[in-house]
């Protein structure tokens, strides 16, 4: 389990878990995700990384670059590329 820090901001909360920062505007979603993380940290981390909005941007970056950006401890697997349709 990684350290967790919750900070209030003007329109919600930022939650830092290890080297990752998440943003919440819904207190129920925040507390639900925190509860899930406390119950099973590995499963919750996997689910969050798999659904990350910026995952597509990270897929082609070298691991050293990801580490330098603070995306630590996470191997970002390439996403499936859609096949080009030929006419």
C-alpha positions as CSV (number, residue, x, y, z in Angstrom):
1,X,0.0,0.0,0.0
2,X,1.3,3.5,-0.9
3,X,0.9,6.6,1.1
4,X,-2.3,8.6,0.5
5,X,-2.7,12.4,0.9
6,X,-6.0,14.2,0.3
7,X,-6.0,17.9,-0.2
8,X,-9.1,20.2,-0.6
9,X,-9.0,22.5,-3.6
10,X,-11.5,25.1,-4.8
11,X,-13.8,22.7,-6.7
12,X,-13.0,19.3,-5.1
13,X,-10.0,17.3,-3.9
14,X,-6.6,16.1,-5.2
15,X,-5.6,12.7,-3.9
16,X,-1.9,11.8,-4.1
17,X,-1.3,8.0,-4.0
18,X,2.4,7.3,-4.1
19,X,3.6,9.3,-7.1
20,X,0.1,9.5,-8.9
21,X,-2.3,12.4,-8.4
22,X,-6.0,12.0,-8.9
23,X,-8.7,14.7,-9.0
24,X,-12.2,14.3,-7.5
25,X,-15.2,16.6,-7.6
26,X,-17.6,14.0,-6.1
27,X,-17.1,13.2,-2.4
28,X,-19.0,9.9,-2.7
29,X,-16.7,8.8,-5.6
30,X,-13.6,9.8,-3.6
31,X,-14.6,7.9,-0.4
32,X,-15.7,4.9,-2.5
33,X,-12.4,4.7,-4.3
34,X,-10.5,5.2,-1.1
35,X,-12.5,2.4,0.6
36,X,-11.8,0.1,-2.4
37,X,-8.1,1.0,-2.3
38,X,-7.9,0.2,1.5
39,X,-9.5,-3.2,0.8
40,X,-7.4,-4.2,-2.1
41,X,-4.7,-1.7,-3.1
42,X,-3.3,-3.7,-6.0
43,X,-6.7,-4.3,-7.7
44,X,-7.7,-0.7,-7.3
45,X,-4.3,0.6,-8.7
46,X,-4.7,-1.7,-11.7
47,X,-8.2,-0.5,-12.3
48,X,-7.3,3.2,-12.1
49,X,-4.3,2.8,-14.4
50,X,-6.3,0.8,-16.9
51,X,-9.0,3.5,-17.1
52,X,-6.7,6.5,-17.0
53,X,-7.7,9.2,-19.4
54,X,-4.0,10.0,-20.3
55,X,-3.0,6.3,-20.8
56,X,-3.1,6.7,-24.5
57,X,-0.6,9.6,-24.3
58,X,1.8,7.5,-22.2
59,X,1.7,4.3,-24.2
60,X,4.6,5.1,-26.6
61,X,6.9,6.8,-24.1
62,X,10.0,5.0,-22.9
63,X,9.9,3.7,-19.3
64,X,12.8,6.1,-18.3
65,X,10.7,9.1,-19.5
66,X,7.7,7.9,-17.6
67,X,9.8,7.5,-14.4
68,X,11.2,11.0,-14.9
69,X,7.6,12.3,-15.2
70,X,6.6,10.7,-11.9
71,X,4.7,7.8,-13.5
72,X,6.6,5.5,-11.2
73,X,6.2,1.8,-10.6
74,X,3.8,1.4,-13.5
75,X,4.5,-0.4,-16.8
76,X,2.2,1.1,-19.4
77,X,1.3,-1.6,-21.9
78,X,0.6,-0.6,-25.4
79,X,-3.0,-0.4,-26.2
80,X,-4.5,-2.3,-29.1
81,X,-4.3,-0.4,-32.3
82,X,-7.4,-0.4,-34.5
83,X,-6.9,-2.0,-37.9
84,X,-7.0,0.3,-40.9
85,X,-10.0,-0.5,-43.1
86,X,-9.3,-0.8,-46.8
87,X,-11.8,0.1,-49.4
